[in-house]
C-alpha cells in the first residue's frame, strides 16, 4: 500500500466554527477512524501510512473478523469537535487499548496504546505529569484545555 499525502494547511474559521476551536495535532489512527473525518477536513491534513513498530503492534491487535487495518499518522490543524470525535472513536476500538495524549512535543500527539486500559485516556502534560480520564469525562472544553496545556 502506498503513502497518501495531502498538503497541511490551516482549517478555515468557517469550517471549524471558531478560530479558538482549532488545534495543531498529530494522531495515529486506523482507516476506520479516518473514514469518520469529513472530506473537507481531510483536504487540510497530511496523512501518511504509519510503518512504525507501534503501528504494527496495533495491527496485530485487530480482531481476526476485521479486515487488516491500515494505520496512519495524520497531522495538521483540526477543529476541537473533530478531535473529540476521533478520540472517542479510538476509545471505541477497545482492542487497541486506551489513548495517550502527549502534550510535550509540538504539535501534541494522540495515539492508541495497548498498555492503557480501554476506555481510558492518559494525558502527559508538558511538565511530564500524567492525568487520566475516562471516555465519559471527555468534552470539547477538556480537550481544548488539555491540548493547550492548561
C-alpha positions as CSV (number, residue, x, y, z in Angstrom):
1,X,0.0,0.0,0.0
2,X,1.3,3.4,-0.9
3,X,1.5,6.6,1.2
4,X,-1.3,9.0,0.9
5,X,-0.4,12.6,1.5
6,X,-2.2,15.9,1.3
7,X,-0.7,19.3,2.0
8,X,-1.1,20.6,5.5
9,X,-2.8,24.0,5.7
10,X,-4.9,25.7,8.3
11,X,-8.6,24.9,8.5
12,X,-10.6,28.0,7.8
13,X,-12.6,29.6,10.6
14,X,-15.8,28.8,8.7
15,X,-15.0,25.1,8.6
16,X,-14.2,24.9,12.3
17,X,-16.7,27.2,13.9
18,X,-14.4,29.5,15.8
19,X,-10.7,30.2,15.4
20,X,-10.2,29.2,19.1
21,X,-11.5,25.8,18.3
22,X,-8.6,24.8,16.0
23,X,-5.5,23.0,17.3
24,X,-2.4,21.6,15.6
25,X,-2.1,17.9,16.3
26,X,-0.6,14.6,15.2
27,X,-2.7,11.5,15.6
28,X,-2.1,7.8,14.9
29,X,-5.4,6.4,13.7
30,X,-6.7,3.5,11.6
31,X,-8.6,3.7,8.4
32,X,-11.9,3.3,10.3
33,X,-11.3,6.5,12.3
34,X,-10.1,8.2,9.1
35,X,-13.4,7.4,7.4
36,X,-15.2,9.5,10.0
37,X,-13.2,12.6,9.2
38,X,-15.2,14.9,6.9
39,X,-13.5,15.1,3.5
40,X,-13.3,18.9,3.8
41,X,-11.1,18.4,6.9
42,X,-9.0,15.7,5.3
43,X,-8.0,18.1,2.5
44,X,-6.2,20.2,5.1
45,X,-4.2,17.4,6.7
46,X,-1.1,15.5,6.0
47,X,-2.0,11.8,6.0
48,X,0.7,9.1,5.8
49,X,0.7,5.4,6.3
50,X,2.5,4.5,9.6
51,X,5.1,1.8,9.2
52,X,6.4,2.0,12.7
53,X,6.7,-0.9,15.2
54,X,3.9,0.7,17.3
55,X,1.6,0.7,14.2
56,X,2.5,-3.0,13.5
57,X,1.6,-3.8,17.1
58,X,-1.8,-2.1,16.8
59,X,-2.4,-4.1,13.5
60,X,-1.7,-7.3,15.4
61,X,-4.3,-6.4,18.0
62,X,-7.1,-6.0,15.5
63,X,-9.7,-8.8,15.7
64,X,-9.5,-11.6,13.1
65,X,-13.0,-10.8,12.0
66,X,-12.0,-7.4,10.9
67,X,-10.1,-6.6,7.7
68,X,-6.4,-5.8,8.3
69,X,-6.4,-2.1,9.3
70,X,-4.1,0.5,7.8
71,X,-2.6,2.6,10.5
72,X,-1.9,6.2,9.6
73,X,-0.4,9.4,11.0
74,X,-2.4,12.5,10.4
75,X,-1.1,15.9,11.1
76,X,-2.4,19.4,10.8
77,X,-4.9,21.9,12.1
78,X,-8.1,20.3,13.3
79,X,-11.3,21.6,15.0
80,X,-11.8,20.6,18.6
81,X,-15.1,18.8,17.8
82,X,-13.4,16.7,15.1
83,X,-10.5,15.8,17.5
84,X,-13.0,14.8,20.2
85,X,-14.9,12.7,17.8
86,X,-11.7,11.0,16.7
87,X,-10.5,10.3,20.2
88,X,-13.9,8.8,21.1
89,X,-13.7,6.5,18.1
90,X,-10.2,5.5,19.1
91,X,-11.6,4.6,22.5
92,X,-14.4,2.6,20.9
93,X,-11.8,0.4,19.3
94,X,-11.1,-1.4,22.6
95,X,-8.7,-3.9,21.0
96,X,-6.1,-1.1,20.6
97,X,-6.2,-0.3,24.3
98,X,-6.6,3.2,25.7
99,X,-5.4,6.6,24.3
100,X,-2.4,8.7,25.2
101,X,-2.4,12.4,24.6
102,X,1.2,13.6,24.9
103,X,1.4,17.4,25.0
104,X,5.2,17.5,25.4
105,X,6.0,17.5,21.7
106,X,4.8,20.2,19.4
107,X,2.3,19.6,17.9
108,X,0.9,17.3,20.6
109,X,0.4,13.6,19.7
110,X,-2.6,11.3,20.2
111,X,-2.2,7.6,19.8
112,X,-3.8,4.3,21.0
113,X,-1.7,2.3,23.4
114,X,-2.3,-1.4,24.3
115,X,-0.7,-0.8,27.7
116,X,-3.5,1.6,28.7
117,X,-6.9,0.1,29.7
118,X,-9.6,0.5,27.0
119,X,-11.9,3.5,27.7
120,X,-9.1,5.4,29.4
121,X,-7.2,8.5,28.3
122,X,-3.9,9.2,29.8
123,X,-2.6,12.8,29.2
124,X,1.1,13.6,29.6
125,X,1.4,17.3,30.3
126,X,4.3,19.5,29.3
127,X,5.8,19.2,32.8
128,X,5.7,15.4,32.5
129,X,2.9,14.8,34.9
130,X,0.2,12.4,33.9
131,X,-3.6,12.7,34.3
132,X,-6.2,10.2,33.4
133,X,-9.8,10.4,32.2
134,X,-12.5,8.0,31.1
135,X,-14.3,8.5,27.8
136,X,-17.4,9.8,29.6
137,X,-15.3,12.7,31.0
138,X,-14.2,13.9,27.6
139,X,-15.8,17.2,26.4
140,X,-14.8,19.9,23.9
141,X,-13.7,22.2,26.8
142,X,-11.5,19.5,28.4
143,X,-9.9,18.6,25.0
144,X,-9.3,22.3,24.3
145,X,-7.7,22.8,27.7
146,X,-5.5,19.6,27.5
147,X,-4.2,20.4,24.1
148,X,-3.4,24.0,25.0
149,X,-1.6,22.9,28.2
150,X,-4.0,24.5,30.6
